[in-house]
Amino acid sequence: MALLVEPKTLVRRLTPTATKALEASVSRAANARAYEITVEHMLLELVSPPDGDAAGILHQFDQDRVRLVGRLEKAISGLRVGNGGKPTFSASLFQWMEDAWTVSSLETDATRLRTGALLLQFIANPGRYSAETLPELEAIPRDQLRKELGDIVAGSKESAEVGVAGPAGATASPGGGAPAMAGGVAQGTSENLARFCENLTQKARDGKIDPVFGRHTEIRQLVDILSRRRKNNPIIVGEAGTGKTALVEGLAIEIIQGLVPENLKNVESTRSTSKRTPRWPVASSPWPSTSPPRRTRCR
């Protein structure tokens, strides 16, 4: 099954602990000269630490963590080796991560993918990701784990690395405080955009977008359309390579430089990073949509 989210986007959503587990999986596979970094490599790194999410889950359901580590090490030792180059990631590994991220973000409003959520997803459907028989994981009741996961991993060191859900889906850091507001929108809403989109306005603030030359007329046309109360939905059309994204990047630069009307100064330009939807740049009007899109053509 094809991935709907870019692998690099999934990796950016991992907690630091989960990221270290993935890095350790890569190192283990490379040192063994394996051809692939597999689900079993990642599982081994999840269950090995005695103070991680996985250890807490196994302890809660009276399963032998050390025995499971041994099974995974044996499974990995049977993989084909002798690779003279860099190992590649198996498709199942990123499929597992994508499924876990989808469930975790939608069901619990998570803003980071923790190792406990990865293990829960594996236990929910082990045959989808691995052909290995792992009795210690198969013995864990998936529905009960889904209900109790938050309580089980509450004391894990990884809990400090993930956002805490607040009222109305807003999120706050574990340190507490009121949900942040960005441009009049609750942070919970901004987090949903951040999961699946690249913020071009923020890239402009960070100096990561080059100046756009020769497109002043088209950019001002975008500003004009977005500033209207009606007929305010621009669509940029043109052949590949004609500079459609450059227009929205130029708009982002003008926004952060304050070269736009007052009602556009807090507008964010974003671009989808998901494979499920076309990666078109989007600039949102501050006014409600009441009319068909207006087109700006790139030549």
C-alpha positions in Angstrom: 0.0 0.0 0.0 1.4 3.4 -1.0 2.2 5.9 1.7 -0.1 9.0 1.9 2.4 11.0 3.9 6.1 11.7 3.1 8.5 9.6 5.2 10.4 12.7 6.2 7.2 14.2 7.5 6.5 11.1 9.6 10.1 11.2 11.0 9.6 14.9 12.0 6.6 13.9 14.1 8.5 11.3 16.2 9.3 12.2 19.8 13.0 12.5 20.6 12.9 9.0 22.2 11.3 7.5 19.1 13.7 9.3 16.8 16.7 7.8 18.8 15.1 4.4 18.4 14.9 4.9 14.7 18.5 6.1 14.5 19.6 3.1 16.6 17.7 0.8 14.1 19.6 2.3 11.2 22.9 1.8 13.0 22.1 -1.8 13.9 21.2 -2.6 10.3 24.2 -0.8 8.9 26.6 -2.5 11.3 25.2 -5.9 10.4 25.4 -5.0 6.7 21.7 -5.7 6.3 19.9 -4.8 3.2 16.9 -3.3 4.9 16.0 -1.5 8.1 12.9 -3.5 9.2 10.0 -3.3 11.6 11.8 -5.9 13.7 14.8 -3.5 14.0 12.6 -0.8 15.3 10.6 -3.1 17.6 13.8 -4.2 19.2 14.9 -0.6 19.9 11.4 0.1 21.4 11.3 -2.8 23.8 15.0 -2.8 24.9 15.0 0.2 27.3 13.8 -0.9 30.7 12.2 2.5 31.4 10.4 3.2 28.1 6.8 3.1 27.0 7.1 -0.5 25.8 8.6 -1.7 29.0 5.7 -0.2 30.9 3.1 -1.8 28.6 4.8 -5.2 28.9 5.0 -5.0 32.7 1.3 -3.9 32.9 0.2 -7.1 31.1 2.7 -9.4 32.8 4.7 -10.1 29.6 8.4 -11.0 29.7 10.3 -8.1 28.1 13.7 -9.9 28.1 12.3 -12.9 26.3 10.7 -10.6 23.7 14.1 -8.9 23.2 15.6 -12.4 22.6 13.0 -13.3 20.0 13.6 -10.0 18.1 17.3 -10.4 18.1 16.9 -14.0 16.8 14.6 -12.7 14.0 17.1 -10.0 13.0 20.0 -12.4 13.0 18.1 -14.4 10.3 17.9 -11.4 7.9 19.9 -11.4 4.7 23.3 -9.6 5.1 26.3 -8.8 3.0 25.2 -5.4 1.8 28.1 -3.3 0.6 26.1 -0.1 0.6 23.6 1.7 2.9 20.5 -0.2 4.0 17.1 1.0 2.9 14.0 1.4 4.9 11.4 -1.3 4.4 8.0 -0.2 3.2 6.4 -1.9 6.1 8.3 0.3 8.6 7.0 3.6 7.3 3.5 2.1 6.7 3.5 1.2 10.4 4.6 4.7 11.4 2.0 6.3 9.1 -0.8 4.2 10.5 0.3 4.9 14.1 0.5 8.6 13.4 -3.0 8.7 11.8 -4.6 6.9 14.7 -2.7 8.8 17.4 -3.3 12.2 15.9 -6.9 11.7 15.2 -8.0 9.8 18.3 -5.9 11.5 20.9 -5.0 14.8 19.3 -1.3 13.9 19.7 1.2 16.3 18.2 4.1 13.9 18.5 4.3 10.1 17.7 5.6 8.3 20.8 6.9 4.8 21.1 3.8 3.6 23.1 1.6 4.6 20.2 3.8 2.7 17.8 3.6 -0.4 19.9 -0.1 -0.1 20.2 -0.5 0.1 16.5 1.7 -3.0 16.0 -0.3 -4.9 18.6 -3.6 -3.9 16.9 -2.5 -5.4 13.6 0.8 -7.3 13.8 0.3 -9.3 10.5 0.2 -6.1 8.5 3.8 -5.1 9.4 5.6 -8.4 10.2 5.6 -12.1 9.5 7.2 -12.9 12.9 5.4 -14.6 15.7 5.8 -12.6 18.9 3.7 -14.2 21.7 4.5 -11.6 24.3 2.8 -8.9 22.1 0.0 -11.1 20.8 -1.0 -11.8 24.4 -1.7 -8.1 25.1 -5.5 -7.3 24.7 -5.5 -4.6 22.1 -8.8 -3.0 23.1 -7.8 -2.8 26.8 -4.4 -1.3 25.8 -6.1 1.3 23.7 -8.2 2.4 26.6 -5.5 2.3 29.2 -2.4 3.5 27.2 -2.5 7.0 28.5 -2.4 5.8 32.2 0.2 3.1 31.5 2.7 5.5 29.9 2.0 8.5 32.1 5.1 7.9 34.2 7.4 7.2 31.3 10.3 9.6 30.6 8.8 10.1 27.1 5.7 11.8 28.5 7.7 15.0 28.9 8.4 15.0 25.1 4.8 15.1 23.9 2.1 17.8 23.9 -0.7 17.6 26.4 -4.3 17.9 25.0 -6.2 20.9 26.4 -9.8 22.1 26.1 -11.5 22.1 22.7 -8.5 20.2 21.2 -6.0 23.0 22.0 -2.6 21.9 23.0 -0.2 23.1 25.6 3.3 22.2 26.7 3.6 19.9 29.8 4.6 23.1 31.7 1.0 24.3 31.6 -0.3 27.8 30.7 -3.0 28.9 28.3 -3.2 27.6 24.8 -1.2 29.9 22.4 -3.0 31.9 19.8 -1.6 32.5 16.3 -3.3 35.0 14.1 -6.5 34.7 16.2 -6.6 30.9 15.7 -6.3 28.5 18.7 -3.1 26.5 18.6 -5.1 23.3 18.3 -6.2 24.4 14.8 -2.7 25.5 13.9 -1.3 22.1 15.0 -3.7 20.4 12.5 -2.2 22.5 9.7 1.3 21.9 10.9 0.8 18.1 10.7 0.1 18.1 7.0 1.3 21.4 5.6 4.5 23.4 5.2 4.2 27.0 6.5 5.7 29.2 3.8 5.2 32.4 5.9 7.3 30.9 8.7 10.0 29.9 6.2 10.0 33.5 5.0 10.4 34.7 8.6 13.3 32.3 9.0 15.0 33.6 5.9 14.6 30.2 4.1 12.9 31.7 1.0 14.9 33.4 -1.7 13.7 36.8 -3.0 11.2 36.6 -5.9 11.9 38.8 -8.9 9.8 39.8 -11.8 6.5 38.7 -10.2 5.4 41.9 -8.6 2.2 42.3 -10.7 1.0 38.8 -10.1 1.7 39.0 -6.3 -0.2 42.3 -6.1 -3.0 40.6 -7.9 -3.1 37.9 -5.2 -3.1 40.6 -2.5 -6.0 42.4 -4.2 -8.1 39.2 -4.5 -7.4 38.1 -0.9 -8.3 41.5 0.4 -11.8 41.5 -1.0 -14.8 40.6 1.0 -16.3 38.8 -2.0 -14.7 36.9 -4.9 -11.7 36.4 -2.7 -10.5 32.9 -3.5 -7.5 33.0 -5.9 -6.3 29.9 -7.9 -2.9 30.1 -9.5 -2.8 28.1 -12.7 0.0 27.4 -15.2 2.3 24.7 -16.6 4.9 23.0 -14.4 7.9 25.2 -13.8 6.1 28.5 -14.5 6.5 29.8 -10.9 3.2 29.0 -9.2 4.8 28.3 -5.9 7.1 31.3 -6.3 4.0 33.6 -6.3 2.9 32.3 -2.9 6.5 32.5 -1.6 6.6 36.1 -2.8 3.3 36.7 -1.0 4.7 35.2 2.2 7.7 37.5 1.9 5.5 40.6 1.5 3.4 39.5 4.5 6.4 39.3 6.8 7.7 42.6 5.5 4.4 44.3 6.2 3.8 45.2 2.5 0.2 44.1 2.5 -3.1 45.6 3.8 -3.8 45.4 7.5 -6.2 42.6 7.2 -3.6 40.3 5.5 -0.8 40.9 8.0 -1.6 37.8 10.1 -2.4 35.5 7.1 -0.3 32.4 6.7 0.7 30.8 3.4 0.9 27.0 3.5 1.6 24.1 1.2 0.4 20.5 1.6 3.1 17.9 2.4 0.7 15.0 2.1 0.6 12.7 -1.0 -3.2 12.4 -0.6 -3.8 15.9 -1.9 -2.0 17.8 -4.7 0.9 19.9 -3.2 -0.6 23.2 -4.2 0.3 26.3 -2.3 -2.6 28.0 -0.4 -3.1 31.5 0.8 -6.2 32.0 2.9 -8.3 35.1 2.8 -9.3 36.6 6.1 -12.9 36.9 4.9 -15.5 34.1 4.6 -15.7 32.5 1.2 -18.8 33.6 -0.7 -17.9 33.1 -4.3 -16.2 31.0 -6.9 -12.4 31.1 -7.1 -10.6 33.8 -9.0 -7.7 32.7 -11.2 -4.2 34.1 -11.6 -2.3 32.6 -14.5 1.4 32.0 -14.6 3.2 32.1 -17.9 
